């Protein structure tokens, strides 16, 4: 099932890159059709640019909310603040897809919650690249950047 297509903010923090197996990211929107995701990506690029600033306090938590009731993955990571979140959020509402209730940086996905390892980090602020993603696989290692 996976998460269809979507928009991410790519995190390049060295510590986060060491502790994640998948592409470290903050999900902006997921569960989109490919053509809609492309249109949204282009609109975000023209209105807000292809970099966005995030901040996280580095306190790891389990994410209990799911994007879809069929979602099979369990996850943990950090809540984030995104500098232009309200503007980006409002733009995303014009499209079919699922937005997170709270922006977050997922550091680990597992099939069972007991296999998740909560790892705290130092708080950090970072400029992240906006990516158009194919996240249609159930395996996070198969998720790939389109643009």
GUVOPA-91493 format. One record per residue (C-alpha): x, y, z; residue number from 1. Coordinates in nm, 4 decimals. Example, Ala and Ser with C-alpha at 12.3 -4.5 7.8 and 13.67 -1.06 7.14 Angstrom:
BEGIN
<r c1="1.2300" c2="-0.4500" c3="0.7800" seq="1"/>
<r c1="1.3670" c2="-0.1060" c3="0.7140" seq="2"/>
END
This chain:
BEGIN
<r c1="0.0000" c2="0.0000" c3="0.0000" seq="1"/>
<r c1="0.2637" c2="0.2589" c3="0.1004" seq="2"/>
<r c1="0.1803" c2="0.6283" c3="0.0945" seq="3"/>
<r c1="0.1326" c2="0.6976" c3="-0.2780" seq="4"/>
<r c1="0.3109" c2="1.0136" c3="-0.3907" seq="5"/>
<r c1="0.3890" c2="1.3175" c3="-0.1854" seq="6"/>
<r c1="0.6013" c2="1.6134" c3="-0.0887" seq="7"/>
<r c1="0.8815" c2="1.5927" c3="0.1676" seq="8"/>
<r c1="1.1389" c2="1.8192" c3="0.3243" seq="9"/>
<r c1="1.4755" c2="1.6374" c3="0.3006" seq="10"/>
<r c1="1.6774" c2="1.6526" c3="0.6243" seq="11"/>
<r c1="2.0560" c2="1.6366" c3="0.5905" seq="12"/>
<r c1="2.1576" c2="1.6672" c3="0.9557" seq="13"/>
<r c1="2.4630" c2="1.4362" c3="1.0003" seq="14"/>
<r c1="2.3359" c2="1.2759" c3="1.3232" seq="15"/>
<r c1="1.9912" c2="1.2085" c3="1.1739" seq="16"/>
<r c1="2.1512" c2="1.0573" c3="0.8628" seq="17"/>
<r c1="2.3509" c2="0.8190" c3="1.0851" seq="18"/>
<r c1="2.0498" c2="0.6869" c3="1.2747" seq="19"/>
<r c1="1.7990" c2="0.6473" c3="0.9883" seq="20"/>
<r c1="1.7892" c2="0.3735" c3="0.7264" seq="21"/>
<r c1="1.5414" c2="0.5548" c3="0.4989" seq="22"/>
<r c1="1.5711" c2="0.9041" c3="0.3485" seq="23"/>
<r c1="1.5372" c2="1.1378" c3="0.6494" seq="24"/>
<r c1="1.2432" c2="1.3695" c3="0.5922" seq="25"/>
<r c1="0.9527" c2="1.5715" c3="0.7199" seq="26"/>
<r c1="0.6332" c2="1.4770" c3="0.5366" seq="27"/>
<r c1="0.4434" c2="1.7752" c3="0.3999" seq="28"/>
<r c1="0.1681" c2="1.5691" c3="0.2319" seq="29"/>
<r c1="0.1254" c2="1.2069" c3="0.1191" seq="30"/>
<r c1="-0.1273" c2="0.9631" c3="-0.0292" seq="31"/>
<r c1="-0.1534" c2="1.1683" c3="-0.3483" seq="32"/>
<r c1="-0.1900" c2="1.0686" c3="-0.7111" seq="33"/>
<r c1="0.1308" c2="1.1303" c3="-0.9068" seq="34"/>
<r c1="-0.0069" c2="1.4050" c3="-1.1335" seq="35"/>
<r c1="-0.1520" c2="1.5960" c3="-0.8366" seq="36"/>
<r c1="0.1771" c2="1.5673" c3="-0.6459" seq="37"/>
<r c1="0.3641" c2="1.7091" c3="-0.9463" seq="38"/>
<r c1="0.1260" c2="2.0066" c3="-0.9676" seq="39"/>
<r c1="0.1583" c2="2.0751" c3="-0.5949" seq="40"/>
<r c1="0.5381" c2="2.0486" c3="-0.6095" seq="41"/>
<r c1="0.5442" c2="2.3047" c3="-0.8917" seq="42"/>
<r c1="0.3147" c2="2.5383" c3="-0.6975" seq="43"/>
<r c1="0.5261" c2="2.5107" c3="-0.3825" seq="44"/>
<r c1="0.8377" c2="2.5804" c3="-0.5887" seq="45"/>
<r c1="0.6898" c2="2.8930" c3="-0.7494" seq="46"/>
<r c1="0.5274" c2="3.0321" c3="-0.4314" seq="47"/>
<r c1="0.7667" c2="2.9314" c3="-0.1525" seq="48"/>
<r c1="1.0886" c2="2.8057" c3="-0.3135" seq="49"/>
<r c1="1.2569" c2="2.4665" c3="-0.2862" seq="50"/>
<r c1="1.4095" c2="2.5099" c3="0.0593" seq="51"/>
<r c1="1.2238" c2="2.5409" c3="0.3876" seq="52"/>
<r c1="1.3551" c2="2.5882" c3="0.7390" seq="53"/>
<r c1="1.2628" c2="2.3358" c3="1.0084" seq="54"/>
<r c1="1.3272" c2="2.3241" c3="1.3819" seq="55"/>
<r c1="1.3054" c2="2.0243" c3="1.6134" seq="56"/>
<r c1="1.3656" c2="1.9968" c3="1.9863" seq="57"/>
<r c1="1.5172" c2="1.6477" c3="1.9427" seq="58"/>
<r c1="1.2840" c2="1.4727" c3="2.1888" seq="59"/>
<r c1="1.1916" c2="1.1388" c3="2.0337" seq="60"/>
<r c1="0.8357" c2="1.0088" c3="2.0621" seq="61"/>
<r c1="0.6127" c2="0.7416" c3="1.9146" seq="62"/>
<r c1="0.3765" c2="0.8627" c3="1.6435" seq="63"/>
<r c1="0.0352" c2="0.7179" c3="1.7184" seq="64"/>
<r c1="-0.1522" c2="0.8989" c3="1.4390" seq="65"/>
<r c1="-0.1777" c2="0.7249" c3="1.1058" seq="66"/>
<r c1="-0.2178" c2="0.8720" c3="0.7570" seq="67"/>
<r c1="-0.4623" c2="0.5942" c3="0.6675" seq="68"/>
<r c1="-0.6399" c2="0.3219" c3="0.8641" seq="69"/>
<r c1="-0.4647" c2="0.0645" c3="0.6397" seq="70"/>
<r c1="-0.1222" c2="0.2007" c3="0.7410" seq="71"/>
<r c1="0.0898" c2="-0.0945" c3="0.8571" seq="72"/>
<r c1="0.4061" c2="0.0870" c3="0.9689" seq="73"/>
<r c1="0.4812" c2="0.2041" c3="1.3221" seq="74"/>
<r c1="0.7085" c2="0.5056" c3="1.3607" seq="75"/>
<r c1="0.8986" c2="0.7295" c3="1.5987" seq="76"/>
<r c1="1.0800" c2="1.0594" c3="1.5666" seq="77"/>
<r c1="1.0602" c2="1.4292" c3="1.6497" seq="78"/>
<r c1="0.7881" c2="1.6901" c3="1.6206" seq="79"/>
<r c1="0.8977" c2="1.9809" c3="1.4007" seq="80"/>
<r c1="0.8136" c2="2.3394" c3="1.3343" seq="81"/>
<r c1="0.8335" c2="2.4612" c3="0.9750" seq="82"/>
<r c1="0.8884" c2="2.8312" c3="0.9168" seq="83"/>
<r c1="0.6214" c2="2.8739" c3="0.6450" seq="84"/>
<r c1="0.4019" c2="2.5831" c3="0.7548" seq="85"/>
<r c1="0.0660" c2="2.7629" c3="0.7595" seq="86"/>
<r c1="0.1145" c2="2.8967" c3="0.4048" seq="87"/>
<r c1="0.2316" c2="2.5588" c3="0.2721" seq="88"/>
<r c1="-0.0472" c2="2.3796" c3="0.4609" seq="89"/>
<r c1="-0.3107" c2="2.6086" c3="0.3069" seq="90"/>
<r c1="-0.1674" c2="2.5457" c3="-0.0411" seq="91"/>
<r c1="-0.1784" c2="2.1688" c3="0.0192" seq="92"/>
<r c1="-0.5462" c2="2.1870" c3="0.1183" seq="93"/>
<r c1="-0.6252" c2="2.2637" c3="-0.2464" seq="94"/>
<r c1="-0.5157" c2="1.9077" c3="-0.3393" seq="95"/>
<r c1="-0.6280" c2="1.5534" c3="-0.2609" seq="96"/>
<r c1="-0.3860" c2="1.4060" c3="-0.0096" seq="97"/>
<r c1="-0.3219" c2="1.3587" c3="0.3606" seq="98"/>
<r c1="-0.1416" c2="1.6175" c3="0.5709" seq="99"/>
<r c1="0.0154" c2="1.5418" c3="0.9080" seq="100"/>
<r c1="-0.1658" c2="1.6846" c3="1.2096" seq="101"/>
<r c1="0.1758" c2="1.7907" c3="1.3377" seq="102"/>
<r c1="0.4843" c2="1.8152" c3="1.1132" seq="103"/>
<r c1="0.7385" c2="1.5582" c3="1.2252" seq="104"/>
<r c1="1.0711" c2="1.4005" c3="1.1359" seq="105"/>
<r c1="1.0470" c2="1.0210" c3="1.1391" seq="106"/>
<r c1="1.3728" c2="0.8494" c3="1.2325" seq="107"/>
<r c1="1.2503" c2="0.4901" c3="1.2294" seq="108"/>
<r c1="0.9759" c2="0.2756" c3="1.0760" seq="109"/>
<r c1="0.9001" c2="-0.0801" c3="1.1884" seq="110"/>
<r c1="0.6201" c2="-0.3322" c3="1.1518" seq="111"/>
<r c1="0.5959" c2="-0.3671" c3="1.5325" seq="112"/>
<r c1="0.6083" c2="-0.0839" c3="1.7844" seq="113"/>
<r c1="0.8261" c2="-0.2908" c3="2.0199" seq="114"/>
<r c1="1.1059" c2="-0.2796" c3="1.7574" seq="115"/>
<r c1="1.1202" c2="0.1004" c3="1.7564" seq="116"/>
<r c1="1.4125" c2="0.2565" c3="1.9414" seq="117"/>
<r c1="1.3539" c2="0.6092" c3="2.0634" seq="118"/>
<r c1="1.6767" c2="0.8078" c3="2.0176" seq="119"/>
<r c1="1.6894" c2="1.1662" c3="2.1372" seq="120"/>
<r c1="1.8922" c2="1.4243" c3="1.9484" seq="121"/>
<r c1="2.0215" c2="1.7720" c3="2.0136" seq="122"/>
<r c1="1.7710" c2="2.0310" c3="1.9022" seq="123"/>
<r c1="1.8532" c2="2.1716" c3="1.5614" seq="124"/>
<r c1="1.7398" c2="2.4122" c3="1.2929" seq="125"/>
<r c1="1.8057" c2="2.3307" c3="0.9288" seq="126"/>
<r c1="1.7278" c2="2.4371" c3="0.5743" seq="127"/>
<r c1="1.5624" c2="2.1404" c3="0.4018" seq="128"/>
<r c1="1.5140" c2="2.0704" c3="0.0336" seq="129"/>
<r c1="1.1573" c2="2.0246" c3="-0.0942" seq="130"/>
<r c1="1.1265" c2="1.6874" c3="-0.2721" seq="131"/>
<r c1="0.8638" c2="1.5221" c3="-0.4895" seq="132"/>
<r c1="0.8552" c2="1.1589" c3="-0.3763" seq="133"/>
<r c1="0.7322" c2="0.8166" c3="-0.4825" seq="134"/>
<r c1="0.6405" c2="0.6607" c3="-0.1481" seq="135"/>
<r c1="0.4103" c2="0.3914" c3="-0.2845" seq="136"/>
<r c1="0.6026" c2="0.0979" c3="-0.1374" seq="137"/>
<r c1="0.5418" c2="-0.0493" c3="0.2089" seq="138"/>
<r c1="0.9210" c2="-0.0654" c3="0.2449" seq="139"/>
<r c1="1.0765" c2="0.2723" c3="0.3400" seq="140"/>
<r c1="1.4030" c2="0.1657" c3="0.1743" seq="141"/>
<r c1="1.2210" c2="0.1615" c3="-0.1618" seq="142"/>
<r c1="1.0955" c2="0.5204" c3="-0.1396" seq="143"/>
<r c1="1.2553" c2="0.7374" c3="-0.4060" seq="144"/>
<r c1="1.2949" c2="1.0963" c3="-0.5084" seq="145"/>
<r c1="1.1304" c2="1.1998" c3="-0.8355" seq="146"/>
<r c1="1.2482" c2="1.5640" c3="-0.8194" seq="147"/>
END
